Amino acid sequence: MLTALLAVFSFVMIALVLKPLFSKTYVPFDPRSEKEVELERLVIKKNKLYGDIKDLDLEYRMGKMNDVDYHALRKQSLAEVSAVMKKLDALGHEVHGNGKVTDQHREQLIRSIRRVIEVEKETTGQICAICNHQNEASSRFCAQCGSKLNDDQS
């Protein structure tokens, strides 16, 4: 009798444990709220964009990218970071710590955008008549082919 009772109890326990595996309405357990999941997703995206900007800066300093492309891509990346940070602000994400939005990050973003605007003003320079390379305004010779730039070119 005891053996039969133990066998029935074991069968019921095994059935209860295996039921979620065969159920079509199985939902994985995630203790976080939707807001926390969205915040985490946005912070990961923001950190990725900052990494992309650092990589872009490095490639530009190494000479792998021309001025026009660099400034266009950097401006686009900063706009994306700004949009992500606005979404984070809208969700009330104002805590300090690693990967979090703080006033310091906002100020850094503002300084970075101002620097891009200043550089864009400086790089509205001359276009070489020989190779069509965009040079800085103060250049006297083309950075691409070395030919002399005329002062009346713009």
N, C-alpha and C positions, 0 to 999 in steps of 0.2 A: 504494500500500500504506500509506504513511504517512498519507494522507488518510483512508483507511478506519479505521485504528487511532485516529486523532484523533476521528473521528466517533463510534466506539463508546465511547471514553473520555468524550466530552462527554455522550452519551446516558446513560451510567451515572451520571455526576455529577449531571445534572439529575434523574434518577430518585431518587437518594439524597436530594437536597435537598427534593424535593416529596413524598416518601413520608409524612412526618409530617402533612402537610396532608390527606391522603386516608385516613389510618389512623383507625380508630374508637377505638383505645386511646391516643390522644394525651393526655398529661398535661402541663400547663404546669409549667415548671421553677420551683421556689421553693426557694432554698438554705436558708431558715430552717426550724428544727424546729417541730413543732407547739406546743411550749411557748413559743417566741419569738413565734409568731403569736398565741397566746392572750394572752400578756403585752401585746403591742401593742394588741390589741383591748380589753383591760381598761383600759389606760392611756388610750386614746382615750375610752372610756366615762366614766372617772373625770373627765377634763378637761371633757367635755361636761356632766356633772352639776354640777361646780363652776361652770361658766359659767351654767347654769340657776339655781343658787342666787344668783349675783351679779345676774342679771336679776330674779329674784324680789325680792331686797332693794331694788333700784333702783325697781321698780314700787311696792313698799310705801312707800318713802320719798317717792315722788311722789304718794302718796295714791290710787293706782289700785286698791288692794286693801284690804279690811277686815282687822282684826286676826285674826279667827277663821280666815279662809281662808289668810292669810299664814302663820300659825303651823302650821296643819295641813299645808300644802304644803311648808313649810321642813322640818318634822319628817320628812315622807315622803322628801324629797330627801336629807336627811342620813342617813336609814336606808339608802337605796340606795347612797350613797357609802360608807358603812360596810361594806356587804355586798361591794362591789367591792374595797375595800381589804383585806378579809379574804381574798378570793380571790387577790389579788396576793400577800399574805403567804404563803398556802398554796403558791403557786408559787415561793416563794423570791425574790421581787422586792425586794431590799434595796439597790439601788444609788442613789447620789446623782446628781442632774442634773435637767435640765428634764423635768417631767412624771413624776417618779419618786416612789415612796413613801418618805418619810423620817420620822424621829422628829418633826421639826418639823411635818410635815403631820398626823401623828396627834395631836399636842398641839393644833394648830389646830382639828381636828375635835372633840376633847374639849371645848375651850373653847366652841366654837360650840353643841354640844349642851347644855352647862350653861347657856349664855345663853338658849336656847330654853326650858329647864325653868324658869328664873327668871322669864322673861316670861310663861309660861303660869300660873305661880302668881300673878303680878300681875294678869293679865287675866281672872281668874275673877270679874269685877265684876258690875255691875248691868245688868239688862235693862230697857229703857225700856217703860213700860206703854202708850205711844201708838204707837210705830213698831217695837217689838220689837228694837231695835238693842242689841247687846252693848257695854256701855261699860266703861271701866276701873273698878277698885274705888274709886279715889279721886275719881272724877267726881261732881260735884254736878248737872251738867246733861248732857242727852243730846247726844252729838257729832253725831248725825244730824239730829234735829229741833229741838234746843235746849230741850226742855221740862225742867222741874225733876224730878230724880230723888229719890225718897223714900229716907231712910236705912234703912228697914226692908225695902226690896226687895233680893232676892238672886238 
